[in-house]
Amino acid sequence: MPRTKVAVIGAPMDLGAGRRGVDMGPSAVRAAGLHHRLVSLGYDVEDLGNIDVVQPESILPKPSAARFLPEIATSCARLARMVEKAAAAGQFPIVLGGDHSIAAGTIAGMAKHYRKTKRKLGVLWIDAHADMNTPQTSPSGNVHGMPLAATLGLGPKELTHIGGYSPKVLPQNAVLIGIRDVDEQESLNVAASGVKAFTMRDVDEFSLRTVMARAIEAASAGTDGIHLSFDMDSIDPDEAPGVGTPVRGGLTYREAHLAMEILSDSKLLRSIEVVEVNPILDTANRTALLAVELIASAMGKRILH
């Protein structure tokens, strides 16, 4: 890996999701042994704690096409500053969610760090969902379905302009992998955006190895590294039951590990976020335990050395 220092940052956000519980995700992943696993791989690990996120119960609910948008944007801005500072200090940021709306902050921080030296960032978005809605296309108003669109400059300014500019990533350097549940209007956003999208049918037809090779090629073209945004619902719910929006037909246990191993082999990974771990819906913390395993694979763990 390009860095030996790791910064772990918790983002206990559940404002962007329709089901409660993902705010406990960072604690579940920590309890599953993330720190020990990273140290065992030779990393110098600093846990920077959690960003502040308001609780839904403390907010007067308002009808909105983007629920809790001001509060989510404020927390994402905090996360962006924390991630940017860690990257500037030579640390490899690992962000623990929380719902996927936090990606607007994580990527803003990494992109701004690179922008200071006129470099660009690529993104691999591994998810059952495209997260390419805007308030105009979202059937639910849940912001966790909007962060990739915001990263590309689509949607409310509160999210698109975190850090003062937009877009954070060029569409040709953003790649969706494993999608299988996309809203009708959202699919039009995907098609119009210019992002490369690999559905689960593509994984089935071409193999995950081929999909990952093509994805890394696109995300790294003209960039100085890749951010991985990994939603645990990309994995089949038989393996990862503790997620808020499970969809049958996802990545297998071994496919998920292979994706991480291939990405690690590329030497292009610069930051990771793992999101949507919901302990309320889990069984014996198995989804968080799997999250730790996958992070370890992305950070260089091998079967044989």
N, C-alpha and C positions, 0 to 999 in steps of 0.2 A: 504494500500500500504506500501511497505517496507521503503519508504522515504516520508518525509513531504515537502522537498525542491525540486523544479522543475527548471530546466534550459531549456529555450526555445532557440533554435538555428536555424537560417534561412540558407538555402543552395539554393540560387537562381540560380540554374544550369539549362541551357537548351541546353548545348553543346552535350548532349548525345541523344537527341531526334530528330526525323525527322521534327516535327512541332514546331514552335516557340510559346512562351507564358507562359510556365511553370516557367520561372524565376520570374514571378509575383505571383506565388503561395504562397510563405511565406507572402507577404503583404496581399493577399486576406484572408488567414486564420487568420492573426492577426486582420484584419478589421472586420472579422466575430465574434470577441469577445472572442478569445481564452483565453486571460489573465484574463478577468473578470470571465469566466466560471471556470477556475482553482482556482482562489481565492475564489469563492463561494463554492468550494468543500473543502476548508480549507488548501490549499497548499500555501506555501511561494514561490512565483514565481519570478524568475529573467530572464529577456529577455537579452540574450547575443549578440543580433544583428545578422548580417549576415556574413558568411565567404565571402572573396573576390573571385569572379569568373570573368574571362575575358569575354568580349562580342565577339560573333562570328565575328562581323564586323571589329574587330581590329586584326583579325588573317588572315594571308594569307592562303587560303584554299589549302589543299594538298590531292591528291588521297590516300585513306587509307581504309583498311579493318576494322579499328577501328577509326572512325572520331573523331578528336580533343583529341586523347588519352593522349598526354603529358599534355595538359591543364586540362583535367578532373582529371588525376592522381594527379596533383599538388593541385587542389582544394580539392580533397578527402583527401589528406594528411593533409591539414589544418583543415578540418572538424574532422578527426580522433584525432588530438591533442586537439582540443576544447572539443570534447566529452569525451575523456579520462580524461582531467582536471576536467570537471564538475562531472564525476562519482567519481573521487578521492576525490572531495570536499563534497561528500555525497549527490549530487543532482541527480535527476531523469531526464535524458536527453530526451527532446522531440524535434525532428528535423523536420523541415518543408521544403519540397522540392517544387520546383525543380523536375528534372527528376530523374528516379530511379537509375541512375548511382551513386548518392550520397551514396547509401547504402554501397558501397565498403569502404567509409570513416567512416560512422557511426559505422558499425560493427567492423571495424579495431580498432576504438577507444575503444569500449566496450570490445572487446576480449582482447586487450592489458591490459586494466585495470584489468580484471580477471586473466590474465596470470601471472601478478606480484605476485599473491598469489597462483599460481598453480591451479586455478579454470578454469572451462570451461563455455562457453555460448551456449545456444540453440537459434534457430531462427525459427519463424513462418513467412512465406512469403505468404501474402494474395494478390492475383494478378490474373488478367485474363491471364497473360503471365508467362512463366516459368523463363524468364531472365537467361537462361542457355546456351546462345550462346557463342561462342568464335569468334575471328576474322576469323577463318577458316570455321565456319559454318554459320555465320550471313549473311543473304541475303541483308541486308541494310548497315551494318557497323556502325549502331547506338549503342553506348556503353550502353544506358539504357536497352538494351536487354542482357547484359553480367554480371551484378554485382553479382548475386547469384553464377554463375560459378566461378567468381574471389574469392568470399568469401571461396569457397571450394577448391581453389588452381588451378583452370582451367583457362587458358587464359594468357594474357600478364603479364609479371612480374611487369610492372608499377602499375597494379591493385592488383595482387595476393600478392605482397610483401610490401604493404603499412605497415609501422611500422617495417619492417625488417624480417618478417617471414610469413610462409604459411603452412597449411591453417589456417583461422581464426576460422572456425567452422567445426566440424567433420560431414560428410554427414549423419550419423545416427541421428544427432541432428538438422538437417535442414528439415523443412516440408513445402511443397507447398500446398496451399489451394485455391480452386476456379478457377484453370486454365481451360481455354477453347479455347485458341488460341496459339498453339505451332508449331513452324517451324519443317519441316520434319527431318532435321539433328539435330536440337536442341533436339528433342524427344529422339534421341539416346544418347545424353549427359545426359539427365535426367535418362534414364534407366541404364546407365553405372555408374552413380555417386553414387548410393546407397541412395539418398534422398528419403523420403517418399512423395508421391504426391497424393493429393486428387483432382480429377477433379470436374467440376460441376455435372457430372453424379453421382459421389460418393455422393455429397451433396444431390442430388435428391433422390438417392436410400436409403441412410443410415440415412439421416437427418443431419442437421448442428451440432446438439448437439453431435451425435456420432462421427462425423468427428473431432470436436474440442477436444473431450475427447481423441481420439487416437493421435491427433496431439500434444497436450500438454504432453501426456505420452512420446512420442518419443523425443520431444524437451527438456524435463526436465531430461531424463534418464542420470544420471552421471554429470549433469550440476548444476550450482548454480543460474540459472535464465534464462529468455527468453527475447530476443529482438523481438519486433514486427515490421516488415517491411510491411506497408500497402499501397498498390497502390489503389487510388480511382477508377481506372478502373475495380477493382474487383467487384464493384457494377454495377448493370444494368444501362445503360445510361439513361433510363427513370427517374432514381432517381439522377444520377450524370452525367449530360451532359457535364460538363466542364473538360474533360480529353482529352489528345492528341490522344489516341488510343482506342476509345470505341469499345466494343464487346457486342453484344446482348446476353441475357441469363445469366446475372450475378446475384450476390447476391441481394436479396430484401432489402428494408429499414430495416425491422425487423430482417432479418437474419444477416445483418451487425452489428446491435446493439447487437443481441444475442451473436455473436462471441466475441465482446468486453466485454460483461458482464461476459461470462464464463471465459474468460482470466483473468479478474479482480478478479473473485472469486478464481482463482487458487493461488493467492498471489505470483505468480512466475514472474510477469512482471517486467523488470528492465529498459527498455528503449523503446521508440517508435519513428518511423519516419512515416510521412504521405507524400506521394509523388504524383506527376503528376496532381496537381490541375492547370487547365489552364483557367484563367479568360477570355481570349479572346473568348473561345468557350462556356463559361458558360452563364446562364440566371439569372440575379439578384443575382449573387454570391451564388447561392443555393448549388453548390458543396462544396465551402469553408465552408458554414454554416453547411452542413452535416459533413464535416471533424471535425469541432469543436464539434458537438454532439457526434461523435464516439470516439473522444479522451476523452471526459468527461465520457462516459460509460466505457472506458477502465481504467479510473482513479478513478472509484468508484461511479459514479452517479447511483442512483437507482430510480425506480418509487415510491416505498414505502421504508421508512427507519425504 
